[in-house]
Amino acid sequence: MISGASRPNVRSVRFAVVAIAALLVAAGCAPAGSGASQAGDTIHVVATTTVFADMVRQVGGDAVTVTSLVPKGGVVETFDLTPSDLRAVNDAELIVMNGLGLDDWLAPALADSAIDTPIVRLAENLDGVHYLSGDGEEAVNPHLWLNVAYAINYVRRIADSLAAVDPGRADEIKTSAAVYIGRLQALDTWAHEQIDPIPPKDRVIVSFHEAFPYFAEAYGLTIVGTIVDAPGQDPSAGEIAALVAAIKAAGAKAVFGEDQFSPELVQTVAEEAGVVVESDLYNDSLGNPPVDTYEGLIRWDVEKVVAALKA
């Protein structure tokens, strides 16, 4: 409940999904790479979330066709693969995931279906990153992309991976990535310009779950608690009371929920604590315009945070 609480493991892949993967292979699905791109074809990419799919599109442009396994508004922590998802994975020429436990529900299916498609884990073993501790089964918090400076590392890794799949388009991909990185650098500067003028004592918040520590670290916020340990794990009345007490003791200014989840718990906590509530931040899923790109997601979250902290 309060920051640092353990989170139960909700990412195991159901036995049925693994069995489906095995059946797909046994039925003679085309081996990975059999549809590898030729001149004039697009690179077929599967990403685990809409956020990563957008990054791939921004880097690859017309050179890529991207499928997101978790749909818009879906919850990556509790996602279950379907047979159609497994077919998309089997046909991919590149698989893009976060790693660090966020979307490792994909790993058993990949192993059981003997797919040899290149896999890029965007968050793992990045240089120049201050990894924050996770909870439960996650030794490291996986939500690095909410720090725009770290998202730029994701973009570089995507560009390198696409260029390796299709060396003939390497120059085109690198040029597109450089343009995108320039926009993200400007976005990072803009985010600081919006939040930095707020006095540090007023940048104390509560988040819905452990998705925002990198965002908070990047932009000078202090998270004094979380409402749930993990999506789907509602707190008890006693835990809510303890969180409300912690909010009052810390002088937190606002409680933030997420668009993918019901606002009821967020509103309850905010009302009992007597603080501002904002129930529709985004983290691992895109939404409708203007939150239909990663850049739009960051702008939305920054504007919502600033408005709540200035209220």
KEKOLTI-127290 format. One line per field, with one value per residue (C-alpha): residue in one letter; residue number from 1; x, y, z. Coordinates in steps of 0.05 Angstrom, whole numbers, m for minus. Layout:
<atoms>
res (A|...) $
n (NUM|...) $
c1 (X|...) $
c2 (Y|...) $
c3 (Z|...) $
</atoms>
This chain:
<atoms>
res (M|I|S|G|A|S|R|P|N|V|R|S|V|R|F|A|V|V|A|I|A|A|L|L|V|A|A|G|C|A|P|A|G|S|G|A|S|Q|A|G|D|T|I|H|V|V|A|T|T|T|V|F|A|D|M|V|R|Q|V|G|G|D|A|V|T|V|T|S|L|V|P|K|G|G|V|V|E|T|F|D|L|T|P|S|D|L|R|A|V|N|D|A|E|L|I|V|M|N|G|L|G|L|D|D|W|L|A|P|A|L|A|D|S|A|I|D|T|P|I|V|R|L|A|E|N|L|D|G|V|H|Y|L|S|G|D|G|E|E|A|V|N|P|H|L|W|L|N|V|A|Y|A|I|N|Y|V|R|R|I|A|D|S|L|A|A|V|D|P|G|R|A|D|E|I|K|T|S|A|A|V|Y|I|G|R|L|Q|A|L|D|T|W|A|H|E|Q|I|D|P|I|P|P|K|D|R|V|I|V|S|F|H|E|A|F|P|Y|F|A|E|A|Y|G|L|T|I|V|G|T|I|V|D|A|P|G|Q|D|P|S|A|G|E|I|A|A|L|V|A|A|I|K|A|A|G|A|K|A|V|F|G|E|D|Q|F|S|P|E|L|V|Q|T|V|A|E|E|A|G|V|V|V|E|S|D|L|Y|N|D|S|L|G|N|P|P|V|D|T|Y|E|G|L|I|R|W|D|V|E|K|V|V|A|A|L|K|A) $
n (1|2|3|4|5|6|7|8|9|10|11|12|13|14|15|16|17|18|19|20|21|22|23|24|25|26|27|28|29|30|31|32|33|34|35|36|37|38|39|40|41|42|43|44|45|46|47|48|49|50|51|52|53|54|55|56|57|58|59|60|61|62|63|64|65|66|67|68|69|70|71|72|73|74|75|76|77|78|79|80|81|82|83|84|85|86|87|88|89|90|91|92|93|94|95|96|97|98|99|100|101|102|103|104|105|106|107|108|109|110|111|112|113|114|115|116|117|118|119|120|121|122|123|124|125|126|127|128|129|130|131|132|133|134|135|136|137|138|139|140|141|142|143|144|145|146|147|148|149|150|151|152|153|154|155|156|157|158|159|160|161|162|163|164|165|166|167|168|169|170|171|172|173|174|175|176|177|178|179|180|181|182|183|184|185|186|187|188|189|190|191|192|193|194|195|196|197|198|199|200|201|202|203|204|205|206|207|208|209|210|211|212|213|214|215|216|217|218|219|220|221|222|223|224|225|226|227|228|229|230|231|232|233|234|235|236|237|238|239|240|241|242|243|244|245|246|247|248|249|250|251|252|253|254|255|256|257|258|259|260|261|262|263|264|265|266|267|268|269|270|271|272|273|274|275|276|277|278|279|280|281|282|283|284|285|286|287|288|289|290|291|292|293|294|295|296|297|298|299|300|301|302|303|304|305|306|307|308|309|310|311) $
c1 (0|51|110|155|98|103|63|36|58|3|43|43|19|m38|m25|m78|m39|25|m13|m42|28|51|m9|6|76|53|2|57|56|108|174|196|233|198|164|226|221|247|259|195|163|151|183|130|138|99|102|73|39|11|64|121|83|79|153|166|121|155|223|204|152|130|183|144|78|65|17|7|m11|m43|m98|m111|m137|m113|m73|m5|5|m56|m56|m69|m48|m99|m89|m91|m37|6|m3|19|80|96|93|134|204|218|187|191|178|197|225|240|178|126|110|146|81|105|169|140|99|161|201|148|135|209|206|274|251|296|270|288|277|276|287|341|416|411|472|465|400|386|344|294|274|208|163|138|167|197|268|269|212|199|165|228|194|157|223|230|306|302|251|303|346|286|284|357|350|289|327|386|340|301|365|392|329|332|403|381|337|388|402|328|314|371|350|278|302|345|285|243|297|301|226|233|290|247|189|234|255|183|163|216|193|122|138|202|167|122|154|183|139|78|103|82|32|m1|m5|m53|1|77|79|106|171|214|168|172|247|256|211|222|159|154|108|88|42|3|m70|m62|m4|m19|m77|m135|m111|m159|m137|m173|m208|m149|m100|m140|m142|m66|m56|m101|m61|4|m23|m42|24|65|23|10|m24|m60|m81|m74|m111|m103|m150|m150|m179|m242|m237|m277|m218|m180|m239|m251|m179|m177|m242|m221|m153|m183|m136|m143|m160|m142|m165|m140|m65|m35|26|30|m29|m47|m118|m158|m129|m92|m64|m55|21|76|89|15|15|73|42|m25|6|49|m9|m55|m1|13|m61|m72|m11|m30|m102) $
c2 (0|52|56|m4|m53|m121|m138|m207|m241|m232|m247|m323|m350|m398|m470|m466|m411|m452|m511|m469|m447|m518|m538|m481|m506|m579|m558|m533|m457|m423|m416|m347|m312|m350|m285|m242|m175|m168|m104|m62|m102|m75|m104|m140|m122|m146|m102|m120|m52|5|52|9|m1|75|82|29|67|133|102|56|98|67|13|m23|m56|m60|m102|m89|m151|m113|m70|4|9|m61|m77|m105|m134|m180|m194|m264|m285|m310|m357|m297|m263|m325|m327|m254|m269|m329|m286|m228|m210|m172|m176|m114|m120|m84|m139|m132|m172|m125|m168|m233|m271|m274|m311|m381|m379|m359|m415|m469|m449|m451|m382|m356|m286|m230|m204|m136|m123|m47|m36|m86|m71|1|46|109|88|92|29|34|m24|m60|m100|m171|m212|m150|m138|m75|m28|m37|30|66|98|148|184|213|212|137|129|158|97|53|90|79|4|0|34|m13|m74|m52|m37|m106|m138|m98|m70|m42|9|24|95|111|82|119|185|176|156|219|263|227|233|307|314|273|316|377|341|326|399|421|374|404|474|458|424|458|524|486|490|422|420|420|363|308|259|190|145|89|35|30|57|127|125|140|197|224|218|252|311|323|293|255|194|180|121|78|59|m13|m61|m85|m79|m122|m122|m76|m50|m66|m12|m12|m2|56|87|79|111|170|181|179|230|278|268|280|339|307|353|303|232|205|148|116|116|40|31|50|118|98|79|142|186|152|162|234|252|221|255|322|329|340|279|266|199|192|190|142|97|32|42|95|122|166|232|269|209|166|172|166|241|255|210|248|316|293|267|329|376|336|334|408|427|384|410|482|474) $
c3 (0|22|m26|m19|m5|m39|m101|m114|m179|m231|m294|m299|m366|m361|m380|m434|m470|m469|m496|m552|m571|m574|m617|m665|m675|m681|m732|m778|m769|m811|m775|m753|m808|m864|m884|m875|m910|m980|m1019|m1017|m960|m891|m829|m788|m715|m654|m591|m524|m512|m552|m523|m551|m616|m625|m613|m667|m716|m701|m715|m772|m808|m874|m866|m810|m797|m722|m679|m605|m565|m507|m538|m524|m453|m435|m372|m387|m317|m323|m398|m426|m495|m545|m605|m652|m611|m617|m692|m696|m654|m699|m761|m734|m757|m693|m624|m579|m504|m441|m398|m324|m308|m339|m399|m385|m395|m467|m452|m438|m502|m542|m511|m521|m594|m611|m644|m664|m682|m655|m589|m561|m487|m484|m410|m393|m386|m408|m398|m357|m323|m249|m239|m182|m139|m153|m108|m104|m161|m193|m168|m211|m226|m302|m320|m345|m406|m362|m355|m425|m422|m411|m467|m514|m497|m517|m584|m598|m583|m628|m685|m677|m677|m739|m776|m759|m787|m852|m863|m930|m893|m838|m860|m867|m798|m765|m796|m772|m703|m698|m715|m663|m610|m623|m609|m546|m521|m531|m496|m436|m432|m436|m379|m334|m352|m331|m265|m240|m220|m171|m101|m81|m18|m64|m108|m60|m89|m84|m145|m162|m166|m174|m246|m234|m194|m256|m276|m205|m201|m269|m254|m180|m151|m85|m82|m10|m24|m73|m71|m94|m90|m161|m211|m187|m114|m77|m9|56|97|145|89|61|131|137|69|86|150|111|61|116|152|88|65|m3|m52|m97|m110|m181|m213|m282|m341|m346|m276|m240|m206|m145|m100|m120|m105|m38|m15|m39|m5|61|58|34|m26|m101|m143|m216|m242|m313|m319|m371|m365|m406|m453|m502|m509|m555|m582|m556|m518|m580|m581|m530|m537|m525|m464|m431|m447|m419|m354|m343|m355|m308|m253|m259|m257|m195|m158|m172|m152) $
</atoms>
